Amino acid sequence: MHSYDVVVVGAGAAGLFCAGIAGQRGLKVLLIDHADKVAEKIRISGGGRCNFTNRDVGPANFLSGNPHYCRSALARYTPAHFIELVQRHGIAFHEKHRGQLFCDDSAEQIIRMLLAECGAGGVERWQPCSVAAVRQRGEGGFELDTQRGTVHAAKVVVATGGLPVPKIGATDWGLRLAKQFGHRIAEPRPALVPLTFDPNAWAPFAALAGLSLEVNIETGEGKKNTTRFLEDLLFTHRGLSGPGVLQISSFWQPGTPIRIALAAPALADTLRQAKGRTQRKFGNELAQHLPERLAQTWLAVHDLPADKPMPDVRDKDIARLVESLTRWTVQPMGTEGWRKAEVMAGGVDTRDLDSQTMASRLTPGLHFIGEVVDVTGWLGGYNFQWAWASAAACAQGL
Ligand code: FDA
C-alpha cells in the first residue's frame, strides 16, 4: 500500500498551497483531486486575472459562526507574505480598487506558481482521481480508498472547497466527510451571489438591465445588526448584481428587505433650486444627476411627470422622488444559487476545529482548510487570502 505523511484532498487554492508548504517542510505529500483540470476556480477568478489577495485583510472582512476563528491564521500568514511569494515568482500585479490585487496578465500565473511550489516540495499529485472512502486505522492514521488504490496517510487535509459552480467540480464531499467524523456543519448557503426578484414585481425595472451605478446598500434591522456597503450595483434582467449586491447577499436573510440609496438626500435641494434656474423638463433635469435610463424609468415607475418643465414641478413631487431614490426598499425572492455564487457561507463548524492548526478536535490527524470551513470572506480577494492563510497554518502544524 502507498504510504504518505499527508494526503491533501482537493487541489484548489488551499490544497495546492498547503501541499507545497508541507512538502517543502520535508513531509511526503500526496495531493488528490477528482477534476480533470487543476485549480479551475483560480483560473476563472477575478475575471481571469485572479484577485489573489487584498492589501487590507482582517477578521472583520469575514463571516463565521465564530468571528475570532480566522484571527490567528490571518495574523500569521498576511497579504504581505503572499505578495512576497508572487513577486519572487516574477508575477506582475496591480491594485484595482480598495486594496484588491490582480495579476496583470492571467490567473494561470498563480496556478503555475502554486504547482512550482508543490514541485519544490516533491508533492505527488493524482488528478483526476476520486476518493471513495476514508477510514481511521486502529494503529493510527487513515486509509483512503481512491480510484488508483488504497493509500495510507498519517494525516488527511480536506481542501475540497465550497458548493458554488458544480459544473467545474464543486462537491459536498468535504462536508459529508466532516459529518462522518462527527463534525457539526453550519448550514451552507450561496454567498457573494446575485439576488432575484418576483418577475412581476421586477418587470418595470427589467428595462434597466446592464445599468450600473455606485450606491449605498444595506440590510439588517437595528444599528448593531445592519450591514452597509458603498459599492456599485448592477441591474440585471432578473434582479440585482454588481459588487455592492454580491457583498450584501452574504448578509441578507431570506424574507427580509434590502435598502438602497440610488441618490443622496441633497438631490432634493438641487432639484428645488433648479426650478428657478431652468426650463428643462423634470426627466431631463433628473438625468443631469442620475444615468438617463434610470431617471426616465424611475419617474415612470413612480408616476411622476417626466415631461413637466422644472418651474411647474411641485415640491411634494420632488420630495416623493428623492424619498424613493434614497430609501429604495426591495424584498428579494431569492438568489441565483450555487450556479452563480462565488463562495459558500457556512461549512464545517469552527467549534470543532483548532484555530492554530485547522485540526479536528474530534479526530486527531484530520484537518479542514479553505472554503469548506465556516469562514467566508467579503468580495475583494479575502477568500483567497483565507485559503492561503488557513493552508499555511495547517501546513506548519502537520
Ligand atoms: P477550491 O474550490 O479552490 O478547490 C477545491 C478543490 O477540491 C477543487 O479543485 C475541486 O475539484 C476539488 N474537489 C471537490 N470535491 C472533490 C472530491 N470529492 N474529490 C476530490 N477533489 C474534490 N476569491 C477571491 O479571493 N478573489 C477572486 O477574484 C475570486 N473570484 C471568484 C470567481 C468565481 C467565479 C468564483 C466561483 C469564486 C471566486 N473566488 C474568488 C472564490 C475563490 O475561488 C474560493 O474561495 C477559493 O478558490 C477557495 O479555495 P479552496 O481551495 O477552499 O477551494
Residues whose N, C-alpha, C, O or C-beta is under 5 A from the ligand:
A	BS01	FDA	V9 G10 A11 G12 A13 A14 G15 I32 D33 H34 A35 A39 K41 I44 S45 G46 C50 N51 C129 V131 A159 T160 G161 G162 P164 V165 I168 G169 A170 T171 W173 A341 E342 V343 I369 G370 E371 V372 G381 Y382 N383 F384 Q385 A387
